[in-house]
Amino acid sequence: TIEKGDKIDLLKRAYFAAKGYDQVISQVTSSYLEEEQKILIANSDGLWTTDNRSRVRFSVSATASKNGELQQGYYAPGASMGYELFNYIDVAKVGMEAARIAKAMIHADYAPSGKMPLVIENGFGGVLFHEACGHALEAAFVSKGTSAFGGKLEQEVASPHVTAIDDGTMTNGWGTTNIDDEGSPTR
């Protein structure tokens, strides 16, 4: 029910906040994603259930340029909710954070190479873990026998220093749902 003009104003505010952050910021893209799914699950066991899933994500990508080099900063908060997300986030701050990251990257020294301890923070670290291991842990891949984790129930599959928690019950979390795609309540 929100007017397109209101959404465009959000995009412009984020764009100008990022573009005006520092002179090294040469390009900015802001985007707004919203989706609404109406889910119906019915099976031969007599289950008949529905769910409504709304998600909004707002993102800004800022590019910093210096001496022919380009570096990018990206920030994209989102939640399982509608336009009310903007009661919790300030799009100008989203733009400035993307620009801050790009500026930090353009002025950063090159990362050292070699073996070293690694700590992955929550947030984007979860995305890295998901892409590296999460897809292989999905039931569809395990059941088809295409996952490296197939047949390993109750077996250690990672270093004991690795802890991964997948909690689909976090209120308004990006991956939160009320029911899974088989109709079972999220737990």
TASULNOR-V238130 format. One record per residue. SS is DSSP state (h for helix, s for strand, l for the rest). PHI is phi in whole degrees, 0 to 359 (NA if undefined). BURIAL is 1 if it has 24 or more other ideal C-beta (glycine too) atoms within 12 Angstrom, else 0. Layout:
SS&PHI&BURIAL / SS&PHI&BURIAL
//
This chain:
l&NA&0 / l&279&0 / l&296&0 / h&301&0 / h&301&0 / h&294&0 / h&290&1 / h&297&0 / h&300&0 / h&300&1 / h&298&1 / h&293&0 / h&300&1 / h&294&1 / h&301&1 / h&292&0 / h&294&1 / h&289&1 / h&297&1 / l&272&0 / l&296&1 / l&197&1 / l&293&0 / l&284&1 / s&282&1 / s&256&1 / s&209&0 / s&220&1 / s&232&1 / s&242&1 / s&217&1 / s&231&1 / s&239&0 / s&222&1 / s&217&0 / s&226&0 / s&244&0 / s&249&0 / s&258&0 / s&233&0 / s&238&0 / s&227&0 / l&224&0 / l&286&0 / l&275&0 / l&95&0 / l&289&0 / s&217&0 / s&218&0 / s&230&0 / s&206&0 / s&248&0 / s&236&1 / s&245&1 / s&219&1 / s&227&1 / s&226&1 / s&240&1 / s&227&1 / s&226&1 / s&243&1 / s&241&1 / s&248&1 / s&255&1 / s&234&0 / s&203&0 / l&53&0 / l&81&0 / s&265&0 / s&238&0 / s&224&1 / s&241&1 / s&240&1 / s&219&1 / s&216&1 / l&211&1 / l&291&1 / s&202&1 / s&201&1 / l&276&1 / l&197&1 / l&265&1 / h&301&1 / h&297&0 / h&309&1 / h&283&1 / h&279&0 / l&248&0 / l&239&1 / l&255&0 / h&295&1 / h&296&1 / h&292&0 / h&298&1 / h&298&1 / h&294&1 / h&293&1 / h&299&1 / h&293&1 / h&300&1 / h&296&1 / h&299&1 / h&297&1 / h&299&0 / h&293&1 / h&290&1 / h&261&0 / l&282&0 / l&286&0 / l&293&0 / l&289&0 / l&291&0 / l&252&0 / l&117&0 / l&279&0 / l&200&0 / l&296&0 / l&228&0 / l&238&0 / l&254&0 / l&286&0 / l&301&0 / l&88&0 / h&295&0 / h&301&0 / h&295&0 / h&295&0 / h&301&0 / h&299&1 / h&301&0 / h&292&0 / h&284&0 / h&232&0 / h&300&0 / h&299&0 / h&292&0 / h&271&1 / l&291&0 / h&304&0 / h&300&0 / h&283&0 / h&296&0 / h&292&0 / l&277&0 / l&77&0 / l&258&0 / l&255&0 / l&295&0 / l&265&0 / l&299&0 / l&73&0 / l&245&0 / l&303&0 / l&69&0 / l&251&0 / l&287&0 / l&239&0 / l&211&0 / l&303&0 / l&295&0 / l&276&0 / l&268&0 / l&234&0 / l&230&0 / l&236&0 / l&250&0 / l&243&0 / l&277&0 / l&255&0 / l&292&0 / l&307&0 / l&62&1 / l&296&0 / l&304&1 / l&260&0 / l&283&1 / l&222&1 / l&280&1 / s&225&1 / l&274&0 / l&284&0 / l&255&0 / l&94&0 / l&280&0 / s&300&0 / l&295&0 / l&214&0
//
